[in-house]
Every structure is written in structure tokens, then in C-alpha cells.
Amino acid sequence: MRFGIAALPVGKRRERLRDRFEHEVVGQFLGRILAFDEPATSAYVDLRARARAAGRGIGDFDALIAAIATACGHAVATRDTSPFEAAGLVVINPFESTGP
């Protein structure tokens, strides 16, 4: 979102949107955004190697998401489950029914 705002032409609209985003949106996520830290970098290497050894690829951005989730002990919720399954993660597809 920051990139989209930064890509706008210089002017009052861009400044207004940037200020609004920083003050209204960012505050909603403080303390809720997980970092790509040292444990995540180790998880990234492991899961990319595991996916490759299984003959299944995982894209860079999916691998970043998977690594952060792994390092934090979380599952990944997504409709596109295959890259995360290739990396050996617990995956939740919120679009599939699990009820009776």
C-alpha cells in the first residue's frame, strides 16, 4: 500500500493519502505484523531445500510467508495450498468446507 501511495504523482492527494495511511491504517496493525527475523531466515533455507528435495518448487514470496509462519509456530491460511504443502507446513484452506 505504501508503494501504491508513493507511486502517485507528487501533490496534495498523495500527501493526504500517505498521512491518512500512516495515522489510520498502520496503527491498526502495530504489534500484529510478524518479522522476517533470524529464526525466519533459518526456516526459509530449510523449507526451500525441503521443497526442492521433494521435486516441488515454492516461489520466493510464498517461501517468505511460509518461513515466517514456521518460525512463529503458525499455520498458513490460503486458497493456494500447494506451495505451502510442498514446504511441509500445516495449511488451512478457508474456502473448503470441513463441516458435515
ROVO-168529 format. One record per residue: residue in one letter; z, x, y negated of N, C-alpha, C, O, CB in turn; residue number from 1. Coordinates in nm, 3 decimals, always signed. Glycine has a CB too. Layout:
REM ROVO-168529
+---------+---------+---------+---------+---------+---------+---------+---------+---------+---------+---------+---------+---------+---------+---------+---------+-----+
: residuo :     nc3 :     nc1 :     nc2 :    cac3 :    cac1 :    cac2 :     cc3 :     cc1 :     cc2 :     oc3 :     oc1 :     oc2 :    cbc3 :    cbc1 :    cbc2 : num :
+---------+---------+---------+---------+---------+---------+---------+---------+---------+---------+---------+---------+---------+---------+---------+---------+-----+
:       A :       Z :       X :       Y :       Z :       X :       Y :       Z :       X :       Y :       Z :       X :       Y :       Z :       X :       Y : NUM :
...
+---------+---------+---------+---------+---------+---------+---------+---------+---------+---------+---------+---------+---------+---------+---------+---------+-----+
REM end
This chain:
REM ROVO-168529
+---------+---------+---------+---------+---------+---------+---------+---------+---------+---------+---------+---------+---------+---------+---------+---------+-----+
: residuo :     nc3 :     nc1 :     nc2 :    cac3 :    cac1 :    cac2 :     cc3 :     cc1 :     cc2 :     oc3 :     oc1 :     oc2 :    cbc3 :    cbc1 :    cbc2 : num :
+---------+---------+---------+---------+---------+---------+---------+---------+---------+---------+---------+---------+---------+---------+---------+---------+-----+
:       M :  +0.000 :  +0.082 :  +0.117 :  +0.000 :  +0.000 :  +0.000 :  +0.000 :  +0.088 :  -0.125 :  -0.066 :  +0.058 :  -0.224 :  +0.120 :  -0.094 :  +0.001 :   1 :
:       R :  +0.075 :  +0.195 :  -0.118 :  +0.076 :  +0.286 :  -0.233 :  -0.064 :  +0.342 :  -0.259 :  -0.105 :  +0.356 :  -0.374 :  +0.176 :  +0.401 :  -0.210 :   2 :
:       F :  -0.135 :  +0.374 :  -0.153 :  -0.270 :  +0.426 :  -0.170 :  -0.360 :  +0.322 :  -0.236 :  -0.436 :  +0.354 :  -0.327 :  -0.329 :  +0.470 :  -0.036 :   3 :
:       G :  -0.351 :  +0.199 :  -0.190 :  -0.432 :  +0.092 :  -0.250 :  -0.407 :  +0.078 :  -0.398 :  -0.501 :  +0.058 :  -0.476 :  -0.405 :  -0.039 :  -0.180 :   4 :
:       I :  -0.283 :  +0.087 :  -0.438 :  -0.248 :  +0.078 :  -0.580 :  -0.300 :  +0.202 :  -0.653 :  -0.357 :  +0.190 :  -0.762 :  -0.095 :  +0.064 :  -0.598 :   5 :
:       A :  -0.281 :  +0.319 :  -0.595 :  -0.325 :  +0.444 :  -0.660 :  -0.477 :  +0.449 :  -0.673 :  -0.528 :  +0.515 :  -0.764 :  -0.276 :  +0.564 :  -0.580 :   6 :
:       A :  -0.549 :  +0.381 :  -0.585 :  -0.695 :  +0.382 :  -0.588 :  -0.752 :  +0.289 :  -0.695 :  -0.872 :  +0.294 :  -0.723 :  -0.749 :  +0.343 :  -0.453 :   7 :
:       L :  -0.669 :  +0.205 :  -0.753 :  -0.715 :  +0.115 :  -0.860 :  -0.748 :  +0.196 :  -0.985 :  -0.696 :  +0.305 :  -1.004 :  -0.609 :  +0.008 :  -0.891 :   8 :
:       P :  -0.835 :  +0.142 :  -1.069 :  -0.864 :  +0.210 :  -1.195 :  -0.736 :  +0.226 :  -1.279 :  -0.650 :  +0.138 :  -1.279 :  -0.971 :  +0.134 :  -1.275 :   9 :
:       V :  -0.728 :  +0.337 :  -1.350 :  -0.613 :  +0.361 :  -1.438 :  -0.607 :  +0.249 :  -1.541 :  -0.707 :  +0.212 :  -1.602 :  -0.623 :  +0.501 :  -1.507 :  10 :
:       G :  -0.487 :  +0.196 :  -1.559 :  -0.471 :  +0.091 :  -1.658 :  -0.343 :  +0.014 :  -1.638 :  -0.261 :  +0.046 :  -1.552 :  -0.589 :  -0.004 :  -1.653 :  11 :
:       K :  -0.328 :  -0.089 :  -1.720 :  -0.205 :  -0.168 :  -1.718 :  -0.185 :  -0.240 :  -1.585 :  -0.072 :  -0.250 :  -1.536 :  -0.206 :  -0.269 :  -1.830 :  12 :
:       R :  -0.293 :  -0.290 :  -1.525 :  -0.280 :  -0.361 :  -1.397 :  -0.224 :  -0.268 :  -1.290 :  -0.132 :  -0.305 :  -1.217 :  -0.417 :  -0.418 :  -1.352 :  13 :
:       R :  -0.281 :  -0.148 :  -1.280 :  -0.233 :  -0.052 :  -1.180 :  -0.086 :  -0.017 :  -1.205 :  -0.007 :  -0.013 :  -1.111 :  -0.319 :  +0.075 :  -1.181 :  14 :
:       E :  -0.051 :  +0.008 :  -1.329 :  +0.088 :  +0.042 :  -1.361 :  +0.182 :  -0.074 :  -1.328 :  +0.291 :  -0.053 :  -1.274 :  +0.101 :  +0.079 :  -1.510 :  15 :
:       R :  +0.140 :  -0.195 :  -1.361 :  +0.222 :  -0.313 :  -1.332 :  +0.242 :  -0.330 :  -1.181 :  +0.354 :  -0.355 :  -1.136 :  +0.156 :  -0.440 :  -1.392 :  16 :
:       L :  +0.135 :  -0.316 :  -1.104 :  +0.145 :  -0.329 :  -0.959 :  +0.231 :  -0.218 :  -0.899 :  +0.312 :  -0.242 :  -0.810 :  +0.006 :  -0.327 :  -0.895 :  17 :
:       R :  +0.213 :  -0.094 :  -0.948 :  +0.294 :  +0.018 :  -0.899 :  +0.442 :  -0.007 :  -0.926 :  +0.526 :  +0.011 :  -0.838 :  +0.249 :  +0.150 :  -0.964 :  18 :
:       D :  +0.474 :  -0.047 :  -1.048 :  +0.614 :  -0.073 :  -1.083 :  +0.671 :  -0.187 :  -0.999 :  +0.784 :  -0.178 :  -0.950 :  +0.627 :  -0.106 :  -1.231 :  19 :
:       R :  +0.594 :  -0.292 :  -0.984 :  +0.642 :  -0.406 :  -0.905 :  +0.663 :  -0.366 :  -0.759 :  +0.764 :  -0.402 :  -0.699 :  +0.542 :  -0.524 :  -0.914 :  20 :
:       F :  +0.568 :  -0.291 :  -0.704 :  +0.580 :  -0.245 :  -0.565 :  +0.706 :  -0.160 :  -0.548 :  +0.785 :  -0.184 :  -0.457 :  +0.456 :  -0.166 :  -0.522 :  21 :
:       E :  +0.724 :  -0.062 :  -0.634 :  +0.838 :  +0.029 :  -0.622 :  +0.971 :  -0.043 :  -0.639 :  +1.069 :  -0.008 :  -0.572 :  +0.827 :  +0.140 :  -0.725 :  22 :
:       H :  +0.978 :  -0.142 :  -0.725 :  +1.106 :  -0.209 :  -0.752 :  +1.132 :  -0.330 :  -0.662 :  +1.248 :  -0.359 :  -0.632 :  +1.110 :  -0.253 :  -0.894 :  23 :
:       E :  +1.028 :  -0.400 :  -0.620 :  +1.048 :  -0.522 :  -0.542 :  +1.023 :  -0.505 :  -0.393 :  +1.095 :  -0.562 :  -0.311 :  +0.958 :  -0.630 :  -0.594 :  24 :
:       V :  +0.924 :  -0.428 :  -0.357 :  +0.888 :  -0.415 :  -0.215 :  +0.965 :  -0.301 :  -0.148 :  +1.025 :  -0.321 :  -0.043 :  +0.738 :  -0.391 :  -0.200 :  25 :
:       V :  +0.964 :  -0.184 :  -0.207 :  +1.029 :  -0.068 :  -0.146 :  +1.175 :  -0.096 :  -0.116 :  +1.225 :  -0.058 :  -0.010 :  +1.016 :  +0.055 :  -0.237 :  26 :
:       G :  +1.244 :  -0.160 :  -0.206 :  +1.385 :  -0.191 :  -0.185 :  +1.412 :  -0.276 :  -0.063 :  +1.520 :  -0.268 :  -0.004 :  +1.439 :  -0.261 :  -0.305 :  27 :
:       Q :  +1.315 :  -0.356 :  -0.023 :  +1.330 :  -0.441 :  +0.095 :  +1.337 :  -0.357 :  +0.224 :  +1.388 :  -0.403 :  +0.326 :  +1.214 :  -0.540 :  +0.104 :  28 :
:       F :  +1.286 :  -0.235 :  +0.218 :  +1.276 :  -0.152 :  +0.338 :  +1.367 :  -0.030 :  +0.339 :  +1.364 :  +0.048 :  +0.434 :  +1.136 :  -0.107 :  +0.355 :  29 :
:       L :  +1.448 :  -0.013 :  +0.236 :  +1.538 :  +0.102 :  +0.232 :  +1.630 :  +0.101 :  +0.354 :  +1.693 :  +0.000 :  +0.386 :  +1.622 :  +0.101 :  +0.102 :  30 :
:       G :  +1.637 :  +0.215 :  +0.422 :  +1.720 :  +0.226 :  +0.540 :  +1.660 :  +0.164 :  +0.665 :  +1.724 :  +0.164 :  +0.771 :  +1.851 :  +0.164 :  +0.514 :  31 :
:       R :  +1.538 :  +0.113 :  +0.655 :  +1.475 :  +0.046 :  +0.768 :  +1.346 :  +0.115 :  +0.813 :  +1.282 :  +0.069 :  +0.907 :  +1.445 :  -0.098 :  +0.734 :  32 :
:       I :  +1.308 :  +0.222 :  +0.747 :  +1.187 :  +0.295 :  +0.782 :  +1.227 :  +0.418 :  +0.863 :  +1.307 :  +0.500 :  +0.818 :  +1.105 :  +0.335 :  +0.655 :  33 :
:       L :  +1.171 :  +0.430 :  +0.981 :  +1.206 :  +0.540 :  +1.071 :  +1.121 :  +0.663 :  +1.038 :  +1.002 :  +0.652 :  +1.008 :  +1.186 :  +0.499 :  +1.218 :  34 :
:       A :  +1.184 :  +0.779 :  +1.043 :  +1.118 :  +0.904 :  +1.004 :  +1.047 :  +0.972 :  +1.120 :  +1.086 :  +0.957 :  +1.236 :  +1.219 :  +0.999 :  +0.943 :  35 :
:       F :  +0.943 :  +1.046 :  +1.087 :  +0.880 :  +1.136 :  +1.182 :  +0.951 :  +1.270 :  +1.167 :  +0.908 :  +1.358 :  +1.092 :  +0.723 :  +1.149 :  +1.158 :  36 :
:       D :  +1.062 :  +1.284 :  +1.240 :  +1.150 :  +1.399 :  +1.227 :  +1.136 :  +1.492 :  +1.347 :  +1.044 :  +1.476 :  +1.427 :  +1.297 :  +1.354 :  +1.212 :  37 :
:       E :  +1.225 :  +1.589 :  +1.359 :  +1.217 :  +1.687 :  +1.469 :  +1.217 :  +1.622 :  +1.607 :  +1.131 :  +1.656 :  +1.688 :  +1.334 :  +1.785 :  +1.459 :  38 :
:       P :  +1.309 :  +1.528 :  +1.638 :  +1.301 :  +1.464 :  +1.769 :  +1.168 :  +1.391 :  +1.792 :  +1.117 :  +1.387 :  +1.903 :  +1.416 :  +1.365 :  +1.785 :  39 :
:       A :  +1.114 :  +1.333 :  +1.686 :  +0.985 :  +1.263 :  +1.699 :  +0.872 :  +1.362 :  +1.725 :  +0.778 :  +1.330 :  +1.799 :  +0.956 :  +1.181 :  +1.573 :  40 :
:       T :  +0.878 :  +1.481 :  +1.666 :  +0.772 :  +1.579 :  +1.692 :  +0.774 :  +1.624 :  +1.837 :  +0.668 :  +1.644 :  +1.897 :  +0.787 :  +1.700 :  +1.599 :  41 :
:       S :  +0.893 :  +1.640 :  +1.893 :  +0.903 :  +1.676 :  +2.035 :  +0.849 :  +1.564 :  +2.123 :  +0.777 :  +1.589 :  +2.220 :  +1.049 :  +1.708 :  +2.074 :  42 :
:       A :  +0.884 :  +1.441 :  +2.090 :  +0.835 :  +1.326 :  +2.165 :  +0.683 :  +1.316 :  +2.155 :  +0.616 :  +1.281 :  +2.252 :  +0.901 :  +1.196 :  +2.115 :  43 :
:       Y :  +0.629 :  +1.347 :  +2.038 :  +0.485 :  +1.343 :  +2.016 :  +0.412 :  +1.436 :  +2.112 :  +0.314 :  +1.397 :  +2.176 :  +0.452 :  +1.381 :  +1.870 :  44 :
:       V :  +0.460 :  +1.559 :  +2.122 :  +0.398 :  +1.657 :  +2.211 :  +0.406 :  +1.609 :  +2.356 :  +0.306 :  +1.614 :  +2.428 :  +0.466 :  +1.795 :  +2.197 :  45 :
:       D :  +0.522 :  +1.562 :  +2.398 :  +0.541 :  +1.518 :  +2.536 :  +0.451 :  +1.400 :  +2.571 :  +0.386 :  +1.400 :  +2.675 :  +0.686 :  +1.480 :  +2.560 :  46 :
:       L :  +0.447 :  +1.300 :  +2.485 :  +0.370 :  +1.181 :  +2.520 :  +0.220 :  +1.204 :  +2.513 :  +0.146 :  +1.145 :  +2.591 :  +0.408 :  +1.066 :  +2.430 :  47 :
:       R :  +0.174 :  +1.289 :  +2.420 :  +0.031 :  +1.322 :  +2.417 :  -0.009 :  +1.396 :  +2.545 :  -0.115 :  +1.369 :  +2.602 :  -0.004 :  +1.407 :  +2.292 :  48 :
:       A :  +0.076 :  +1.489 :  +2.589 :  +0.048 :  +1.564 :  +2.712 :  +0.050 :  +1.472 :  +2.833 :  -0.034 :  +1.484 :  +2.922 :  +0.149 :  +1.678 :  +2.730 :  49 :
:       R :  +0.147 :  +1.380 :  +2.837 :  +0.159 :  +1.286 :  +2.949 :  +0.037 :  +1.194 :  +2.956 :  -0.016 :  +1.170 :  +3.064 :  +0.288 :  +1.201 :  +2.936 :  50 :
:       A :  -0.008 :  +1.144 :  +2.843 :  -0.126 :  +1.057 :  +2.840 :  -0.250 :  +1.134 :  +2.885 :  -0.332 :  +1.081 :  +2.960 :  -0.147 :  +0.999 :  +2.699 :  51 :
:       R :  -0.264 :  +1.257 :  +2.838 :  -0.380 :  +1.337 :  +2.877 :  -0.379 :  +1.367 :  +3.026 :  -0.482 :  +1.359 :  +3.092 :  -0.384 :  +1.468 :  +2.797 :  52 :
:       A :  -0.261 :  +1.401 :  +3.080 :  -0.250 :  +1.431 :  +3.223 :  -0.284 :  +1.310 :  +3.308 :  -0.334 :  +1.323 :  +3.419 :  -0.109 :  +1.480 :  +3.257 :  53 :
:       A :  -0.257 :  +1.191 :  +3.255 :  -0.289 :  +1.067 :  +3.327 :  -0.435 :  +1.028 :  +3.307 :  -0.480 :  +0.926 :  +3.360 :  -0.197 :  +0.954 :  +3.280 :  54 :
:       G :  -0.510 :  +1.109 :  +3.230 :  -0.651 :  +1.078 :  +3.207 :  -0.672 :  +0.966 :  +3.107 :  -0.778 :  +0.904 :  +3.103 :  -0.716 :  +1.042 :  +3.336 :  55 :
:       R :  -0.571 :  +0.940 :  +3.027 :  -0.578 :  +0.832 :  +2.928 :  -0.547 :  +0.891 :  +2.791 :  -0.450 :  +0.965 :  +2.774 :  -0.480 :  +0.715 :  +2.962 :  56 :
:       G :  -0.628 :  +0.858 :  +2.696 :  -0.605 :  +0.909 :  +2.562 :  -0.515 :  +0.818 :  +2.480 :  -0.496 :  +0.701 :  +2.514 :  -0.737 :  +0.928 :  +2.491 :  57 :
:       I :  -0.462 :  +0.873 :  +2.375 :  -0.388 :  +0.795 :  +2.277 :  -0.424 :  +0.853 :  +2.141 :  -0.417 :  +0.974 :  +2.120 :  -0.231 :  +0.799 :  +2.303 :  58 :
:       G :  -0.463 :  +0.768 :  +2.049 :  -0.504 :  +0.812 :  +1.917 :  -0.390 :  +0.872 :  +1.838 :  -0.273 :  +0.851 :  +1.869 :  -0.564 :  +0.697 :  +1.840 :  59 :
:       D :  -0.426 :  +0.945 :  +1.735 :  -0.324 :  +1.014 :  +1.655 :  -0.220 :  +0.920 :  +1.596 :  -0.100 :  +0.945 :  +1.608 :  -0.392 :  +1.091 :  +1.544 :  60 :
:       F :  -0.265 :  +0.812 :  +1.533 :  -0.169 :  +0.722 :  +1.468 :  -0.085 :  +0.646 :  +1.570 :  +0.034 :  +0.625 :  +1.548 :  -0.242 :  +0.624 :  +1.378 :  61 :
:       D :  -0.146 :  +0.604 :  +1.681 :  -0.068 :  +0.539 :  +1.787 :  +0.034 :  +0.637 :  +1.843 :  +0.147 :  +0.598 :  +1.874 :  -0.160 :  +0.487 :  +1.899 :  62 :
:       A :  -0.005 :  +0.763 :  +1.857 :  +0.088 :  +0.864 :  +1.908 :  +0.205 :  +0.886 :  +1.812 :  +0.317 :  +0.908 :  +1.856 :  +0.015 :  +0.996 :  +1.933 :  63 :
:       L :  +0.178 :  +0.882 :  +1.682 :  +0.287 :  +0.895 :  +1.585 :  +0.386 :  +0.779 :  +1.597 :  +0.507 :  +0.800 :  +1.598 :  +0.231 :  +0.901 :  +1.441 :  64 :
:       I :  +0.333 :  +0.658 :  +1.607 :  +0.418 :  +0.539 :  +1.624 :  +0.498 :  +0.550 :  +1.753 :  +0.618 :  +0.526 :  +1.754 :  +0.333 :  +0.410 :  +1.624 :  65 :
:       A :  +0.430 :  +0.587 :  +1.860 :  +0.495 :  +0.599 :  +1.990 :  +0.604 :  +0.706 :  +1.988 :  +0.711 :  +0.686 :  +2.046 :  +0.392 :  +0.631 :  +2.098 :  66 :
:       A :  +0.578 :  +0.817 :  +1.923 :  +0.676 :  +0.926 :  +1.917 :  +0.801 :  +0.885 :  +1.840 :  +0.912 :  +0.914 :  +1.883 :  +0.614 :  +1.049 :  +1.852 :  67 :
:       I :  +0.783 :  +0.817 :  +1.729 :  +0.898 :  +0.771 :  +1.651 :  +0.978 :  +0.671 :  +1.732 :  +1.101 :  +0.678 :  +1.735 :  +0.852 :  +0.709 :  +1.518 :  68 :
:       A :  +0.910 :  +0.577 :  +1.797 :  +0.980 :  +0.478 :  +1.880 :  +1.057 :  +0.545 :  +1.993 :  +1.172 :  +0.511 :  +2.018 :  +0.880 :  +0.375 :  +1.937 :  69 :
:       T :  +0.994 :  +0.641 :  +2.060 :  +1.059 :  +0.712 :  +2.169 :  +1.182 :  +0.787 :  +2.121 :  +1.289 :  +0.778 :  +2.182 :  +0.961 :  +0.809 :  +2.235 :  70 :
:       A :  +1.167 :  +0.860 :  +2.012 :  +1.279 :  +0.939 :  +1.959 :  +1.396 :  +0.852 :  +1.917 :  +1.511 :  +0.896 :  +1.922 :  +1.232 :  +1.023 :  +1.841 :  71 :
:       C :  +1.367 :  +0.730 :  +1.876 :  +1.473 :  +0.639 :  +1.830 :  +1.522 :  +0.545 :  +1.940 :  +1.612 :  +0.465 :  +1.919 :  +1.424 :  +0.556 :  +1.712 :  72 :
:       G :  +1.460 :  +0.556 :  +2.060 :  +1.501 :  +0.471 :  +2.171 :  +1.455 :  +0.327 :  +2.160 :  +1.522 :  +0.237 :  +2.210 :  +1.649 :  +0.474 :  +2.184 :  73 :
:       H :  +1.343 :  +0.305 :  +2.094 :  +1.290 :  +0.170 :  +2.075 :  +1.167 :  +0.146 :  +2.160 :  +1.097 :  +0.239 :  +2.199 :  +1.258 :  +0.146 :  +1.928 :  74 :
:       A :  +1.141 :  +0.019 :  +2.188 :  +1.014 :  -0.022 :  +2.247 :  +0.914 :  -0.037 :  +2.133 :  +0.952 :  -0.034 :  +2.016 :  +1.029 :  -0.156 :  +2.330 :  75 :
:       V :  +0.787 :  -0.054 :  +2.167 :  +0.684 :  -0.080 :  +2.068 :  +0.633 :  -0.222 :  +2.090 :  +0.601 :  -0.260 :  +2.202 :  +0.567 :  +0.024 :  +2.077 :  76 :
:       A :  +0.625 :  -0.300 :  +1.983 :  +0.571 :  -0.435 :  +1.990 :  +0.430 :  -0.433 :  +1.930 :  +0.413 :  -0.400 :  +1.813 :  +0.663 :  -0.538 :  +1.915 :  77 :
:       T :  +0.331 :  -0.468 :  +2.011 :  +0.192 :  -0.464 :  +1.967 :  +0.106 :  -0.548 :  +2.059 :  +0.141 :  -0.571 :  +2.175 :  +0.139 :  -0.320 :  +1.961 :  78 :
:       R :  -0.006 :  -0.595 :  +2.007 :  -0.104 :  -0.665 :  +2.090 :  -0.185 :  -0.563 :  +2.170 :  -0.226 :  -0.591 :  +2.283 :  -0.197 :  -0.754 :  +2.003 :  79 :
:       D :  -0.209 :  -0.446 :  +2.113 :  -0.288 :  -0.341 :  +2.177 :  -0.196 :  -0.251 :  +2.259 :  -0.155 :  -0.144 :  +2.213 :  -0.367 :  -0.257 :  +2.071 :  80 :
:       T :  -0.164 :  -0.294 :  +2.379 :  -0.061 :  -0.228 :  +2.459 :  -0.109 :  -0.101 :  +2.530 :  -0.028 :  -0.012 :  +2.557 :  -0.009 :  -0.324 :  +2.561 :  81 :
:       S :  -0.238 :  -0.090 :  +2.561 :  -0.284 :  +0.017 :  +2.650 :  -0.254 :  +0.159 :  +2.601 :  -0.214 :  +0.241 :  +2.684 :  -0.431 :  +0.005 :  +2.669 :  82 :
:       P :  -0.270 :  +0.194 :  +2.473 :  -0.238 :  +0.332 :  +2.435 :  -0.091 :  +0.367 :  +2.455 :  -0.058 :  +0.480 :  +2.491 :  -0.276 :  +0.357 :  +2.292 :  83 :
:       F :  -0.005 :  +0.270 :  +2.433 :  +0.139 :  +0.294 :  +2.444 :  +0.182 :  +0.296 :  +2.591 :  +0.272 :  +0.371 :  +2.629 :  +0.218 :  +0.188 :  +2.366 :  84 :
:       E :  +0.118 :  +0.213 :  +2.672 :  +0.144 :  +0.218 :  +2.816 :  +0.098 :  +0.351 :  +2.873 :  +0.163 :  +0.406 :  +2.962 :  +0.074 :  +0.101 :  +2.888 :  85 :
:       A :  -0.014 :  +0.404 :  +2.821 :  -0.065 :  +0.534 :  +2.867 :  +0.036 :  +0.644 :  +2.839 :  +0.043 :  +0.743 :  +2.912 :  -0.198 :  +0.567 :  +2.798 :  86 :
:       A :  +0.114 :  +0.626 :  +2.734 :  +0.214 :  +0.726 :  +2.698 :  +0.347 :  +0.701 :  +2.768 :  +0.442 :  +0.777 :  +2.749 :  +0.236 :  +0.728 :  +2.549 :  87 :
:       G :  +0.354 :  +0.596 :  +2.850 :  +0.475 :  +0.569 :  +2.927 :  +0.585 :  +0.497 :  +2.851 :  +0.701 :  +0.505 :  +2.890 :  +0.529 :  +0.695 :  +2.979 :  88 :
:       L :  +0.551 :  +0.428 :  +2.744 :  +0.652 :  +0.357 :  +2.665 :  +0.676 :  +0.216 :  +2.716 :  +0.593 :  +0.158 :  +2.786 :  +0.610 :  +0.351 :  +2.520 :  89 :
:       V :  +0.791 :  +0.163 :  +2.681 :  +0.817 :  +0.021 :  +2.701 :  +0.743 :  -0.051 :  +2.590 :  +0.763 :  -0.023 :  +2.472 :  +0.973 :  -0.012 :  +2.700 :  90 :
:       V :  +0.656 :  -0.144 :  +2.628 :  +0.572 :  -0.213 :  +2.531 :  +0.596 :  -0.363 :  +2.541 :  +0.603 :  -0.419 :  +2.651 :  +0.423 :  -0.180 :  +2.553 :  91 :
:       I :  +0.608 :  -0.427 :  +2.426 :  +0.624 :  -0.571 :  +2.419 :  +0.499 :  -0.627 :  +2.351 :  +0.464 :  -0.585 :  +2.241 :  +0.755 :  -0.612 :  +2.340 :  92 :
:       N :  +0.432 :  -0.720 :  +2.418 :  +0.318 :  -0.788 :  +2.357 :  +0.366 :  -0.924 :  +2.309 :  +0.382 :  -1.015 :  +2.391 :  +0.198 :  -0.801 :  +2.457 :  93 :
:       P :  +0.390 :  -0.941 :  +2.180 :  +0.444 :  -1.067 :  +2.130 :  +0.344 :  -1.181 :  +2.137 :  +0.379 :  -1.296 :  +2.108 :  +0.489 :  -1.050 :  +1.988 :  94 :
:       F :  +0.220 :  -1.152 :  +2.175 :  +0.117 :  -1.255 :  +2.184 :  +0.102 :  -1.310 :  +2.325 :  +0.025 :  -1.404 :  +2.347 :  -0.015 :  -1.201 :  +2.136 :  95 :
:       E :  +0.173 :  -1.253 :  +2.421 :  +0.170 :  -1.303 :  +2.558 :  +0.291 :  -1.388 :  +2.585 :  +0.403 :  -1.355 :  +2.544 :  +0.163 :  -1.186 :  +2.659 :  96 :
:       S :  +0.269 :  -1.497 :  +2.652 :  +0.379 :  -1.586 :  +2.686 :  +0.452 :  -1.532 :  +2.808 :  +0.389 :  -1.492 :  +2.906 :  +0.328 :  -1.730 :  +2.713 :  97 :
:       T :  +0.584 :  -1.531 :  +2.802 :  +0.664 :  -1.488 :  +2.917 :  +0.748 :  -1.604 :  +2.969 :  +0.827 :  -1.587 :  +3.062 :  +0.754 :  -1.370 :  +2.880 :  98 :
:       G :  +0.731 :  -1.720 :  +2.910 :  +0.810 :  -1.837 :  +2.949 :  +0.753 :  -1.906 :  +3.071 :  +0.650 :  -1.866 :  +3.124 :  +0.819 :  -1.935 :  +2.835 :  99 :
:       P :  +0.822 :  -2.013 :  +3.117 :  +0.776 :  -2.087 :  +3.236 :  +0.645 :  -2.157 :  +3.216 :  +0.595 :  -2.223 :  +3.307 :  +0.878 :  -2.187 :  +3.278 : 100 :
+---------+---------+---------+---------+---------+---------+---------+---------+---------+---------+---------+---------+---------+---------+---------+---------+-----+
REM end
